């Protein structure tokens, strides 16, 4: 997938492309749908100049590890903005 700037993106791969959810329960529902079989290895609320994000580290049984960014209740957060 490419954003409006032509960059390849994956939902949740960065703060800029954070997955907007309305609750932590929604985060885990999103994970079950998009990353079945992965487990959460850590979860942290991280504060950045552009806001607070829930950052989850996930891992598959095969060792594929990923970091996902979630923005709680911020409509429009996923809209690409070109610099």
C-alpha positions, 0 to 999 in steps of 0.5 A, a space after each residue: 500500500 502507498 500513501 498520498 506521498 507515494 511512500 509504502 506504508 503498513 497500518 500501525 508501522 509508525 506514529 504517522 500511520 497509527 491505527 485509530 481505535 476507540 479503546 484498548 479492547 479494539 486494539 486487541 480485536 484489530 490484532 486478532 483480525 490482522 495478525 492471528 497467532 501473534 502474541 503481545 510481548 509488550 505494551 506501553 503508553 508512549 508520549 511523543 510531541 505529536 501525542 500519546 500512542 499505545 505501542 505494542 510489540 507482537 511476535 509470531 511463533 516463527 519469531 516474526 516480531 513487529 511494533 504497532 502504533 495505536 492512537 486512541 480516539 483521534 479521528 483523522 489520525 491515519 490520514 496521510 500528510 505530505 511534508 
